[in-house]
Amino acid sequence: MHDLFDLDALADAFPAVATTMLVDTRLTDEEAASCRLFRVYTTVPAHYHSTCDEYLMVVKGRASFFMGDGPSFEARPGQLIHFKKRTVHGISILEAPLVFLAIDTPRRDPRDITFVNPADGTPDTFIRAL
């Protein structure tokens, strides 16, 4: 079995505004890995995922990205960011729309999000699926 995804068309289909930090669409959803395309709508505060490693490729836009205790860096289209589960990270938009292709290994449950400061958000304020 195989699939072909038009990332530009999918990215253009995201709504212009959202009530959550991210909106995503799952391209694949297997136990071993999930693949998603998501748009970032606002600053995403420090958080981590407990169950999966994450690979993020910038498809559109630019972001200031931080991981762990390291310095922030600019992420732009064509760059791939990888980090292990439980790595604290966060995103600020430098150029919108900001769209990432994400591969989570193993599959990431949409509710697997822990904010360093619990007042910053919940799974319900973090992401909404299309």
Backbone torsions as a table, in degrees:
resi	resn	phi	psi	omega
1	MET	NA	149.4	178.1
2	HIS	-150.3	162.7	177.9
3	ASP	-137.9	155.6	174.2
4	LEU	-128.7	125.8	-176.8
5	PHE	-118.1	131.3	175.4
6	ASP	-93.1	94.1	-174.4
7	LEU	-63.0	-36.9	179.0
8	ASP	-63.8	-45.7	-179.9
9	ALA	-65.0	-41.3	178.4
10	LEU	-65.2	-40.9	178.8
11	ALA	-63.6	-39.7	179.9
12	ASP	-68.9	-18.5	-178.9
13	ALA	-83.8	-10.7	178.1
14	PHE	-64.6	147.1	178.6
15	PRO	-64.4	157.1	-179.5
16	ALA	-70.5	-30.8	179.1
17	VAL	-135.0	159.3	179.6
18	ALA	-147.7	155.7	176.8
19	THR	-92.0	-6.6	176.2
20	THR	-110.8	167.2	179.4
21	MET	-66.1	-36.4	-177.8
22	LEU	-132.0	154.3	166.3
23	VAL	-127.7	134.2	-178.8
24	ASP	-133.9	164.0	172.0
25	THR	-133.3	131.8	179.5
26	ARG	-83.7	127.6	177.6
27	LEU	-91.0	-40.0	173.1
28	THR	-138.2	154.6	-176.8
29	ASP	-149.2	74.6	180.0
30	GLU	-106.9	159.3	179.6
31	GLU	-59.4	-39.2	-176.9
32	ALA	-72.8	-29.1	-178.1
33	ALA	-166.7	150.4	171.7
34	SER	-122.2	149.7	177.9
35	CYS	-126.8	128.9	-175.3
36	ARG	-135.9	154.9	168.4
37	LEU	-115.5	130.6	179.3
38	PHE	-139.6	151.9	176.3
39	ARG	-110.2	138.7	178.0
40	VAL	-98.7	130.8	-176.2
41	TYR	-108.6	-18.0	-177.5
42	THR	-155.1	171.4	176.2
43	THR	-55.7	134.3	177.9
44	VAL	-106.4	110.0	-176.8
45	PRO	-65.5	169.8	179.6
46	ALA	-52.1	126.8	-179.3
47	HIS	-157.3	174.0	175.5
48	TYR	-150.9	166.4	177.1
49	HIS	-117.8	133.1	-173.1
50	SER	-86.9	-19.2	-167.0
51	THR	-112.7	-5.3	-173.4
52	CYS	-151.2	154.3	166.8
53	ASP	-81.5	156.5	-175.8
54	GLU	-132.4	138.0	173.1
55	TYR	-118.5	122.2	179.9
56	LEU	-120.7	125.4	174.9
57	MET	-114.3	128.1	178.6
58	VAL	-74.4	122.9	179.2
59	VAL	-97.9	-42.2	179.8
60	LYS	-143.7	149.9	175.4
61	GLY	84.5	-174.3	176.7
62	ARG	-139.2	150.3	-177.6
63	ALA	-140.6	153.9	165.1
64	SER	-95.5	124.4	-171.9
65	PHE	-125.4	140.0	172.8
66	PHE	-131.1	151.1	177.4
67	MET	-137.7	132.8	176.7
68	GLY	55.7	-140.0	-178.4
69	ASP	-92.2	0.8	-176.7
70	GLY	-73.7	169.4	179.2
71	PRO	-71.8	157.2	174.1
72	SER	-66.6	153.8	176.7
73	PHE	-143.2	158.3	178.0
74	GLU	-85.3	133.5	175.5
75	ALA	-114.0	131.5	-176.2
76	ARG	-135.7	167.3	-176.2
77	PRO	-50.9	137.5	179.5
78	GLY	91.7	-9.9	179.4
79	GLN	-91.7	143.8	179.7
80	LEU	-114.3	128.4	179.2
81	ILE	-112.6	133.7	177.8
82	HIS	-127.6	138.8	174.1
83	PHE	-153.2	153.2	-178.0
84	LYS	-80.8	159.2	177.0
85	LYS	-55.8	151.8	-179.1
86	ARG	69.3	10.4	174.4
87	THR	-81.8	121.4	178.4
88	VAL	-69.9	133.6	-179.7
89	HIS	-151.5	164.3	179.2
90	GLY	-161.4	164.5	-171.9
91	ILE	-137.9	136.8	168.7
92	SER	-122.8	136.5	-179.0
93	ILE	-76.7	128.2	172.2
94	LEU	-103.0	-33.0	178.5
95	GLU	-146.3	124.2	-179.2
96	ALA	-103.2	156.9	-3.4
97	PRO	-72.6	146.8	179.8
98	LEU	-107.8	114.4	-175.6
99	VAL	-128.0	133.7	178.4
100	PHE	-120.4	146.3	164.9
101	LEU	-96.9	126.5	-177.8
102	ALA	-118.6	135.2	170.4
103	ILE	-121.5	121.4	-178.0
104	ASP	-111.0	127.7	-179.6
105	THR	-128.0	120.2	-10.6
106	PRO	-69.7	-175.4	-179.1
107	ARG	-46.3	137.8	176.4
108	ARG	-101.2	123.5	172.8
109	ASP	-66.3	135.8	-179.4
110	PRO	-56.3	-22.5	-179.0
111	ARG	-89.9	0.3	179.1
112	ASP	-80.5	81.3	178.4
113	ILE	-147.6	126.8	175.9
114	THR	-126.5	118.4	176.9
115	PHE	-83.7	136.6	178.8
116	VAL	-57.4	-43.9	172.8
117	ASN	-103.1	106.6	-175.8
118	PRO	-54.8	-23.8	179.0
119	ALA	-71.3	-13.6	-177.6
120	ASP	-74.8	-22.3	-179.7
121	GLY	169.2	176.6	179.7
122	THR	-137.1	170.4	174.4
123	PRO	-56.2	-33.0	-178.4
124	ASP	-73.8	-28.9	178.2
125	THR	-91.5	-12.5	-176.7
126	PHE	-78.4	-54.5	-169.2
127	ILE	-143.5	146.1	173.9
128	ARG	-130.2	136.6	179.7
129	ALA	-91.2	143.9	172.8
130	LEU	-82.2	NA	NA
